[in-house]
Amino acid sequence: MALPSRTFSDYAEDGSFWLSRALNRSLGPPDWVSVNLTLKCNLSCSFCKTCYPVRQELTTREVKDIIDQVHLWGVKRFNPLGGEPFVRRDLEEILAYACEKDFYITLTTNGTLITAERAARIARIPYNRLHFNVSIDGPRAHNDRVRGQGNFDRAVQGVRLLRQADEAAGSPLRKVCINTLINNHNLQDLPAFLFWCRDELGVQGVQFLNLFRHNNRIDPDIADQWIPDSRIGELDELVDFLVGFAQHEADTGFGLVNDPGDLLNMKKYYRGEMRPLDGKCWSGWKELYINADGSAIMCDGKLDFLNGSFGNVRERTLRELWGSQDLALLRRHVKSCTTPCIQDCYLRRRSDSAVKIARGVAKLAYHELKRKYVRRAAEPPRFPDAELTLELSDACDLKCTYCKTPPERFAAVVKDSRVDFAEVRRDPFQFYELRNKGYLNFNRGFMSMDIMRRVISDLQASGTAMGRIRLGWQGEPLLHPQTEEILRLFFEENRRRRFTHDIEVPTNATLLNHSLCRLATEYGDVPQTWYFNVDGFGKDAYAAVKGQPIWDRVLDNINFMLKMVQERRPPRLRMVFQFMVCEASEPHAAEFRRGWTEHLATYGIDVGLAAWRQPSGPGHWLFVKREDSDDNPRLREIRDRYARVLATLGLPTSDPAADETAHRTCSAYWKTPTISWDGKVLLCTVDTTHQVKVGEATVDDLGRIWWDNPRLHDIRKQAVREDFFKLNRCRECKAPYSPNRVPIEKPEIDGYFERSGG
């Protein structure tokens, strides 16, 4: 859902393409480089004419060399193609290498060669950098008619193995879509197949494709699959249904890959009414295409790529091929092409008009000057209880009974360590030893300092002061290899120019070392709250919830913090000892209160007791927290258990601040921006699978994403009228009714719309 933003760099690139086409010269690199990794295939699909063996396919080293050239050239996209890519035994090595170069890849495959072992290797590649399009041409009978008996089940099994491997690796949902050819045999069953893909297979989308023909010639091998004139009416009904689905029923969790306009073109295509592309064709400017034997190819103006060869990567570099006279000659065919074409891959409308590019630059320059020199009439609203969450780490070194963080993420961190992590349990400083020796794997799952600096700078520049900034989400923040630098950065910058009223550090305290305790009390004048997720007091209580017999180590770590607090008396440092009420912790509630109250008293520390909402008052606290769930039966069980524990502790058994049965608008759209470790800006901490992304903190300012975002403004209007179109994750969410959520009142909502112009 992130909105694309246009920058001066974007317009410079568009102008470079326009000038390149006008002069028939290569003034800049292409948008992407495509490589046929192989033209071999394990299937013999009746409609396919592109799979055949070639002499001397590109080796692993040659493909990696192409990737290196693409990366150093500054091309934004590397596009591996086939044949069937999984025929190559080195495919996972190639994909991993490309993703390490920061390419985002969508791989098309028939899925039948995906085994558990290969899926496990794929799962090691970041889920957000590698997506899949799996070709399944309708229900089992239709798919196997054209692809071979049993291949439907093999493809479905391939999809499920990818899912299982990612889940085992602790990764969020990797994007997988289905490619389906519309043909005479599956025409009637495609609506049901679409819903099956969504509800049963659990993929994120479907792309509908057409059979190919050259001009008006239909290949005899696909004559029985071609949609005859007698069924054109049924095709029209299908297309209208798909367009309606794309416009009204698609959401962030599932949709059509096709643009509605492309779908409508299928009516013309099967009627033989297609004309050349309705915009300039940029074949030869937009893509550099390398065949499996290393030859550079492009469309020859008659939809035949093999006839459009202009050199070989084994003889020239990519840049030399791109600037060659051979390519310049072929580009002339593109300019005069009259072949009807339904594929819009080579449209680049942003570069079609020099006048529009100039207008875009002028408009952008005006807005930038206005943004810089003109004070906005409506400043962002101030919500004192707003909470910004930063995911420093998505891995957790403990597996609590109520924790939903996959343990496989932590297993990936320590998998190559030559020293057992138990050494860190005995001495937290050993964490630095393992880190410095390279025994711990921090390749993924840890937020970069650049993202944090960018967020802080943006908040300070805009004068925004968040109510709270929470340095932790799904994982253990102290597992980050730069925890000290991070805390010092936030403390110093907030001391220099305040951007938050409180810096929260939630931790299980297993990695809390003396340096961190000294650092916290050194900046004791900076408002900060340390949330110790202890869930009890004593060995039995700790082991029951945390599953690790390390209570003594954790208590020693916390005791050093208590000693520092006792000695230095930091005025703005708070400590909250949290007890999550769950099945395992319930028997230990009374012990939690008594044990910590007495223990803290030995350090001269008085402590309050809070429930329902996290304590906001000064001083130190014991906080009894309730679990969350979207499952109604389990939610009733959670509420009953929470009430029993509160009654045991002499606390109110119902929320004194709210009626849980009253309707509530969710505050997430205004108050809880959440940034994942890799920079995705989400609405709230409930969205652990990143279904509703509103921006990227790596490329844009948080203020622009959160407040100067027309799409997010429209989403807020949707939320008020309870229209959850394209907000599938929000539809059944119970979070607005949870005491753990920041509430929003009607006057606050009305004030926002009044300031923003409605």
Residue, then its C-alpha position, 0 to 999 in steps of 0.5 A: m500500500a506504500l505510495p510511490s513518491r516522485t523525486f528529482s532523481d526519478y524525473a532525471e531518469d525519465g528524461s534520460f530515457w526520453l532523450s535516449r529514444a529521441l537520439n537512439r542512443s544509450l544515455g543511461p542504463p535500462d530499468w532491468v536486466s533479464v537473464n534466461l537462466t536455462l531454457k530447459c524444462n522438466l515439463s512438456c506443456s502443450f502451449c509452450k514454445t520457449c523451452y529447449p536445450v541450448r549449447q553451453e548454458l551460462t555457468t554459475r560464475e557467468v551468471k554471478d558476473i552478470i549480477d555483479q555488472v548489473h549491481l555496479w551499473g546501478v540497474k534497479r532490477f535483476n530478473p531471472l527467467g526460464g525455462e524452468p529455473f529449478v532445473r538448475r541445481d545452483l538456482e538457490e545459490i544464484l538467487a541468494y547472491a542476487c538478493e545479497k546485492d539488494f535486488y528484489i526478485t520475482l521468480t516464475t516456476n512451475g513449482t513441481l521441482i520444489t522439494a523440502e530440501r530446496a524450499a529450506r534453502i530458499a527459506r534462508i533468502p530474505y522473504n521480502r527480497l524473493h517472491f514467486n509466481v507459480s504456474i497453475d492453469g486452473p483446477r487439477a483436471h484442466n492444469d494436468r490436461v496441458r501440463g501433464q498428469g499429476n503436475f497440479d498436485r506437485a505444484v500445489q505441494g511446491v507452494r506448501l513446502l515454500r510456506q512450511a520452510d519459511e514458517a520453520a525459519g521464522s520468516p513472515l509470509r513470503k509473497v507467492c502468486i499464481n500464473t494462470l492461462i485463460n483457455n477454452h478448457n478452464l474458462q468456466d472454472l476460473p472464478a471458483f479457482l480464483f477463490w480456491c487460490r485465496d481460501e485454500l492455497g493461501v497465496q497472495g494473488v493470481q495473474f491471468l495470462n493469454l495464449f500467444r499467437h503471431n499476428n492472426r496465426i494460431d499455432p495448431d498445437i493450441a487450436d483446441q485451447w484457443i477460445p472460439d468465437s462461440r465462447i467470446g461472450e463467456l470470456d467477456e463475462l469472465v473478464d467483467f467478473l475479474v475486473g469487478f473483483a480487482q476493483h471491489e473485492a481485492d485486499t492487501g492479503f489477496g488480489l489480482v496481479n493484472d491491471p483492470g485495463d490489461l484484463l479488458n484488453m483480453k476481449k480485443y485480443y481474443r477477437g483479433e481486434m488488438r492494435p499496437l500498444d497504445g503508448k510508445c514501446w520501449s523494448g530495447w531501452k527498458e530492458l537488456y535481455i540475456n538468453a541462456d547461451g549468453s546472447a543478448i536478444m530483444c523483440d524484432g518487431k514481430l514478437d520474435f526475440l531470438n531473431g533480435s540478437f545483437g551480441n554475447v556477454r561472453e564477448r562484451t560487457l553489458r554496458e558495451l552491448w547496451g551501447s552497441q550499434d547492433l542494438a541501435l539498428l534493432r531499436r529502429h524496428v521498435k519505433s516503426c513497429t505495427t505488430p498488435c501486442i497485448q503485453d504492456c511490459y515495454l510501456r514506460r509512460r513516465s518517459d513518453s512526453a518531455v512536456k509532462i516530465a518538465r511539468g513534473v519537475a516544475k511542480l516538484a520544485y514548487h512544492e519543495l520550495k513551499r515546503k521549505y519556506v512556507r509554514r503549513a496552515a495545518e500542523p500535524p496534530r499532537f497526541p501525547d499518548a502516541e506510541l512509535t515502535l521500532e523493531l530493533s530485533d525480530a529474534c528472541d533468545l527465550k521462548c515464553t509460553y505466550c510469545k509468538t516470535p518464532p524460535e527459528r529466528f534466534a536459531a538462525v542468529v546462533k547457528d554458526s557459533r562455535v560457542d554455546f549461547a549458554e556462556v552468555r547466560r552465565d555472563p552477559f558480556q560474553f555476548y560481545e565476545l561472540r559478536n566480535k568474533g563473528y560467531l553470531n549471524f546479524n545478516r537479517g532481523f536487526m534494524s540499521m542505525d541509519i533508519m534510527r538516525r533518519v527517524i530521529s532527525d525527521l522527528q526533530a526537524s518537524g518539531t514532533a514529540m511522540g508520547r513514547i518511543r518503544l525500542g522493541w517489538q517482536g524480538e529482544p532489543l538487547l540482542h541487537p549488536q549495537t545496543e549501547e550505541i543505539l541507547r546512547l544515540f536516543f538518549e543524547e538526541n532526546r537530551r539535545r532536542r526532545f522528540t519523545h516524552d519517554i524512551e521505553v526499553p522492553t527486555n527479558a533482562t537476560l542480556l542486561n549487562h553492567s555497561l547498559c545499566r551504567l549507561a541508563t543511569e548516566y542519562g538519568d535526566v532523560p525520560q526512560t522506562w525499562y520494562f522488565n518482562v519477568d512474569g513472576f518472582g523466583k525460580d519456579a515461576y520464571a521457569a514455568v513461563k520462560g522455559q529456562p532455569i536462568w532465574d539467578r542470572v536474570l535477577d543478578n542482572i536486574n540487581f545491578m540496575l537496582k544498585m545503580v538506581q539506588e546509588r545515582r537516583p536518576p530522576r527520570l528513569r522508571m522501572v516497570f516489572q511486568f507480569m503477563v497473565c497467562e495459563a503458566s503464570e496465573p498460579h504465581a501472581a501473588e508471589f510476583r507481587r509479594g516477592w518484588t515488593e519485598h526485594l525492591a524494598t531492600y534497595g530502598i525502592d517503593v513500587g506501585l501496582a497497576a493493571w489494565r493500562q501500562p502505568s504512566g505516572p512517575g516512580h517504579w511499578l509492578f504491572v499486571k498485563r493481559e494477553d491479546s487474541d483475535d480468537n473469540p473463544r480464547l479471548r473469553e478465556i483470557r478475560d476470565r483468567y485476567a479477572r481471577v488474577l486481579a481479584t487475587l491481587g485486590l485490583p479492579t476486575s473490570d477496566p475502570a477507564a473504558d466499557e469494553t462493550a462500547h464501539r471504538t474506532c481503532s487509534a492505530y491509524w493515528k497513534t501507533p506507527t510501527i517500523s519493522w527492522d527492515g524499515k517497513v512502516l506499519l499501522c500498528t504492532v498487531d500487523t506482525t505479517h506486514q499486511v498493511k504497509v504504508g511506507e518505507a522508512t529507508v527512502d522517505d521521512l516518517g513525517r511525510i509517510w504518516w501525516d503528508n500521505p493522501r492515501l493514509h488520510d483516505i484510510r483514516k476516513q475509511a476507518v471512521r466509517e468502518d470501511f475495511f476495503k483493502l484493510n483485510r488485517c483490520r477487518e476482524c481485529k479485536a485490538p481496539y477493545s484491548p486495554n493494551r492499546v492506546p485509545i482515541e476519542k471522538p474529539e481527537i478524531d474530529g480535531y484531526f479532520e478539522r485541521s486536515g480539511g476533512 
